[in-house]
């Protein structure tokens, strides 16, 4: 398969080994070729945006469409030179930056950056005041689920027209990675003042490569080139059309018939079940195989019996058969990678499963008998009943199958879970923030910084810490890695955190698909990667027709 850092996937049953994670790329031999300008990039998407305010949701259905429109100070680098599953940070609106000490960063802005020539901003120049305004709104607006990205910032100063200074409350070694998050786009004060918030489509005015020309709900989003984009020559494409289609079969048919240019699923993936026909119908198809962030998310509350019992939490994992899940799904067809707390898609920060402690490794060994034994030891020889909330739409039929297989395997061990479906918008705004009765099953994979997967979920006081974890030892490890600027030493602390979470079964057995992203032969200079930044990856792509 690929690299040797994770040796093969978990096998069905109890035996476990480690999954390979290095990406595989398949593309025609590169030719020295001058980029061509013009044309429209065409792709499909699973749902309409919930709304358009990046400070009031963390949902991918809002964030991905916004990525074509907005810019931020720094970003995760994109393009063919960046291997999927690596996340180097580079300048976006910033010209340069300096770190005066552990808590002070100064950014110099690029001069002459213009907002889109649309009311109410009308193409004026971006200044340091815009940066200050954006992040003060980010930190002060009620209910911003992305607030952990910058909550450690004490103040933002516009030193002069093109200089911004951040003063942090405490050191944070992840600051630049967090600042590159796809929730930190610079927004315009005029739009907030005119519309009251940024939820309306008319408020979408940025400095990014394309302008959102119109949104036809349940049909498409149409983008046109920003004529004064600050990167010379970019974007190459005149426009982008995002077709909204909730039906995976219909999305596939649209792509196979030549009406779109990229794989029909999230991150431009094609389901492994559909890959053979796609290769047959699309000569010269270009692909990249890599592990994506997205994986299952199981929620429960430690204060609600019986989840406070370590043996019950371990039983949930031992009853779960993730190998069966990923071998069954049309999306994966056996192509998958086991995850510890930090997704395997972070190749440098995710601990290999065989480096977990023995009790943590056992979570990845499916055994119905062992799950029943653990429940018996916890005083539940006949198991227990519970309810599980899950969204019925947007995530698609493969997610539905994941839920059904998981509940079937739990029931075999005596955990009888009644499924309660909740509309996606309500699920993403309430359930994942703790407004559920007993348990939930969802997806995780929203963030391109590894710390988010243990800081947001397990730090006391964080809104996504639905488990109610308040463990002094864990809290101190999380704080320690934040103030450890030496990368090698920080990595060891992050590995220790993942070992501890597995030992306590606060993060149970989990896995991610090794997806196959695909794009047509006429799309040049493109490479996919994890995260919501579709715009960053598309703006340097060009169409060779």
Secondary structure, DSSP 8 states (H G I E B T S, - for coil): ---SSS-S---SSS---------EEE-------------EEEEEESS--S-S-TTS---HHHHHHHTTT---SEEE--STTS-TT---EEESSEEEEEEEETTEEEEEE-TT-B--S-TTTTT-B--HHHHHHHHHHHHHSTT-TTGGGTTTEEEEEEEETTEEEEEESS--TTHHHHHTSTT-----HHHHHHHSSS-SGGG---SSSEEEEEEETTTEEEEEE-TT-SSTT---SSEEEEEE---HHHHHHHHHTTS-SB-SBGGGB--HHHHHHHHHHSTT-EEEEEEEEEEEEEEE-TTSTTTTSHHHHHHHHHH--HHHHHHH-TTTTT-EEE--SS-TTSTTTS--GGGS-HHHHHTTS--HHHHHHHHHHTT-TT-EEEEEEE-SSSS-HHHHHHHHHHHHHHHHTTEEEEEEE--HHHHHHTGGGT--SSEEEEEE---SSTTHHHHHHHSTT-TT-TT----HHHHHHHHHHHT--SHHHHHHHHHHHHHHHHHTTSS-S-EEEEEEEEE-TTEES----SSS-HHHHHTT-EE--
